[in-house]
Amino acid sequence: MQFTSERLDGDVLEREFTLGEIPGTLWTPGSAAPVPLVLMAHNNGLPKSDPRLVARARYTAARGYAVATIDAAGCGERPRSAADERARTELRRAMQAGEPVDEIFESFIGPLVENAVPEWRTTLDALLALPGIDGPVGYSGGWTALGIRLAVAEPRIKAAGFFAGGYVPRAQREEAGQVTIPLLFLLQWDDEGNPRERALELFDAFGTKEKTLHANLGGHTGTPWFELEDGCRFLDRHLK
């Protein structure tokens, strides 16, 4: 892991890094004591520099966590395959025409998840080797499909916060029963792109015995700010 830049924002240090071909950002608090690690991913290929993700990361770091995000394969500014670009073009066309889009989502989000997981696990290895970062590890982010896959595949992740705001492929919906770690699930009740019935079915399918659903009125980007504070309290209970 090579750090390429850094800047101090209040008591939070923000550092850009590269790990092979993987670009990422790490936020750490001013505390000298080792802190738990939170992996934070945005939804379905959006960049690590997305303002909403950055705001959540800085807030969480200020609460006493190391927070990391990456642009995994096909995400952010990293190159996309020709098949991925074709699927995205077809998705835009179908959405404009009011046609069903589930199969198009399956065609590129499923592979996106599978390709992202090894890079996230490689990043996790490197982060836990850094001084000042200690376990346990949490996951927090809008990319629920990736979170499900990581929660099943990566035993170092001890708690997760998911946002029901993006398409979850069939493979991850089938895996939901294997998610047994404590879980906080956020749902925007009027999210036009995420039918609440499907989100509630996914919540019901999670296998964990400790799961909490927070539902708020409003559309996709209307999640109240206080949910970020509640999410940090959830992490405090399970990671500190």
C-alpha positions in Angstrom: 0.0 0.0 0.0 1.4 3.4 -1.1 0.0 6.7 0.2 -0.1 9.3 -2.5 -1.5 12.4 -0.7 -2.8 13.4 2.7 -4.7 16.4 4.2 -5.9 17.2 7.7 -9.6 18.1 8.0 -10.0 19.1 11.7 -9.0 16.1 13.7 -9.4 13.7 10.8 -6.5 12.7 8.5 -7.5 11.9 4.9 -5.0 9.9 2.9 -5.3 8.7 -0.7 -3.6 5.4 -1.4 -2.9 2.9 -4.1 -2.7 -0.9 -3.7 -1.5 -2.3 -7.0 -4.2 -1.1 -9.4 -6.7 -0.4 -6.6 -7.1 3.3 -5.6 -8.6 4.1 -2.2 -9.0 6.6 0.6 -8.4 6.2 4.3 -9.7 8.5 7.0 -8.3 8.2 10.5 -9.0 10.1 13.7 -6.5 12.0 15.8 -6.4 9.4 18.5 -3.1 7.7 19.1 -4.7 4.5 20.3 -5.6 1.7 17.8 -9.1 2.1 16.4 -11.6 -0.3 14.8 -11.9 -0.3 11.0 -15.0 0.4 8.9 -15.2 -0.5 5.3 -17.5 2.0 3.4 -18.7 1.3 -0.1 -21.1 3.3 -2.3 -23.7 1.8 -4.5 -23.1 -0.2 -7.7 -20.0 1.4 -9.0 -20.2 5.1 -8.0 -16.8 6.7 -7.2 -15.1 6.7 -3.8 -15.1 10.5 -4.1 -18.9 10.8 -4.1 -19.8 13.6 -1.7 -22.3 11.6 0.3 -19.8 8.8 1.0 -17.0 11.3 1.9 -19.3 13.1 4.4 -20.3 9.8 6.0 -16.6 8.7 6.1 -15.4 11.9 7.8 -18.2 11.9 10.4 -17.5 8.2 11.2 -13.8 8.8 11.5 -14.3 11.7 13.8 -16.3 9.3 16.0 -13.2 7.1 16.6 -12.9 4.8 13.6 -10.5 4.2 10.7 -12.7 4.4 7.6 -11.6 3.1 4.2 -13.1 3.0 0.7 -11.9 2.0 -2.7 -12.8 2.1 -6.3 -13.0 -1.6 -7.0 -12.8 -3.1 -10.5 -15.3 -1.4 -12.8 -16.2 1.2 -10.2 -15.5 4.9 -10.1 -13.0 6.1 -12.6 -11.5 2.6 -13.2 -12.0 1.1 -16.7 -15.2 -0.8 -17.4 -15.4 -3.8 -19.7 -17.2 -3.5 -23.1 -19.9 -5.8 -21.8 -20.4 -3.5 -18.8 -20.7 -0.4 -20.9 -23.2 -2.2 -23.2 -25.3 -3.2 -20.2 -25.3 0.3 -18.8 -26.3 1.8 -22.2 -29.2 -0.8 -22.4 -30.2 0.0 -18.9 -30.5 3.7 -19.7 -32.6 3.0 -22.8 -34.9 0.6 -20.9 -35.4 3.0 -18.0 -36.3 5.8 -20.4 -38.7 3.5 -22.2 -40.3 2.3 -19.0 -39.3 -1.3 -19.6 -38.4 -4.0 -17.0 -34.7 -3.7 -16.0 -34.1 -6.5 -13.5 -32.3 -8.8 -16.0 -30.1 -5.9 -17.2 -29.1 -5.2 -13.6 -28.3 -8.9 -13.1 -26.1 -8.8 -16.2 -23.6 -6.2 -14.8 -24.1 -5.8 -11.1 -23.7 -9.6 -10.4 -20.2 -9.6 -12.0 -19.4 -6.2 -10.5 -19.9 -7.7 -7.0 -17.9 -10.8 -7.7 -15.0 -8.8 -9.1 -15.1 -6.3 -6.2 -14.9 -8.8 -3.3 -11.3 -10.0 -3.9 -10.1 -6.5 -4.1 -11.9 -5.4 -0.9 -10.4 -8.4 0.9 -6.9 -7.6 -0.3 -7.4 -4.0 0.8 -8.6 -5.3 4.2 -5.4 -7.3 4.6 -3.3 -4.3 3.9 -5.3 -1.9 6.2 -5.1 -4.2 9.2 -1.3 -4.3 8.8 -1.1 -0.6 9.3 -0.1 0.8 12.7 -3.0 2.4 14.5 -5.7 0.2 13.0 -7.0 -2.8 14.8 -10.0 -5.1 14.6 -12.8 -5.7 14.8 -14.0 -4.7 11.4 -17.4 -3.3 10.3 -19.1 -2.7 6.9 -21.2 0.4 6.2 -22.5 1.4 2.9 -25.1 1.8 0.2 -23.8 -1.2 -1.8 -25.9 -3.9 0.0 -25.1 -6.6 -2.5 -21.3 -6.2 -1.9 -22.0 -6.1 1.8 -23.9 -9.3 1.8 -21.1 -11.1 -0.2 -18.4 -9.7 2.1 -20.4 -10.6 5.3 -20.6 -14.2 4.1 -17.0 -14.5 2.8 -15.1 -12.4 5.3 -15.1 -13.6 9.0 -13.2 -10.5 10.1 -16.4 -8.4 9.5 -18.3 -8.4 12.8 -21.2 -6.0 12.1 -22.8 -4.3 9.1 -25.0 -1.4 8.2 -26.8 -1.7 4.8 -28.9 0.8 2.9 -31.7 -0.7 0.9 -31.2 1.7 -2.1 -29.8 -0.4 -4.9 -30.5 -3.6 -6.9 -29.4 -6.8 -5.1 -28.7 -9.6 -7.5 -30.4 -13.0 -7.0 -27.2 -14.6 -5.9 -26.9 -12.2 -3.0 -30.6 -12.4 -2.1 -30.1 -16.2 -1.9 -27.0 -15.6 0.3 -28.9 -13.4 2.7 -29.7 -16.3 5.0 -26.0 -16.8 5.6 -25.5 -13.3 7.0 -25.4 -13.9 10.8 -23.6 -10.8 12.1 -25.5 -7.9 13.8 -27.2 -5.8 11.1 -28.7 -2.4 10.8 -30.8 -2.0 7.6 -31.9 1.5 6.4 -34.9 1.8 4.1 -36.3 4.9 2.4 -40.0 4.2 2.3 -40.7 6.1 -1.0 -37.5 5.1 -2.9 -38.7 5.1 -6.5 -35.9 2.8 -7.7 -36.2 0.2 -4.8 -39.7 -1.3 -4.2 -40.2 -1.4 -0.4 -41.7 -4.9 -0.7 -38.5 -6.3 -2.1 -36.4 -4.5 0.6 -38.7 -5.9 3.3 -38.4 -9.4 1.9 -34.6 -9.0 1.9 -34.6 -7.9 5.5 -36.8 -10.9 6.5 -34.3 -13.2 4.7 -31.2 -12.2 6.6 -30.2 -15.0 8.9 -28.9 -13.0 11.8 -30.8 -13.0 15.1 -29.8 -9.4 15.7 -31.2 -7.2 12.9 -32.8 -3.8 13.1 -34.8 -2.0 10.4 -35.0 1.8 10.3 -37.5 3.1 7.7 -38.0 6.8 6.9 -40.4 8.6 4.6 -38.9 10.1 1.5 -37.0 9.2 -1.7 -33.6 7.6 -2.4 -31.5 10.5 -1.3 -33.7 11.6 1.6 -32.2 9.6 4.4 -32.2 11.8 7.6 -28.8 12.9 8.8 -29.6 11.5 12.3 -29.4 8.0 10.8 -25.6 8.5 10.5 -25.4 9.2 14.2 -27.6 6.1 14.9 -25.3 4.1 12.6 -22.3 5.1 14.6 -24.0 4.1 17.8 -24.7 0.7 16.2 -21.0 0.4 15.3 -20.0 1.4 18.9 -22.1 -1.4 20.3 -20.4 -4.0 18.2 -16.9 -2.8 17.4 -15.8 -1.1 20.6 
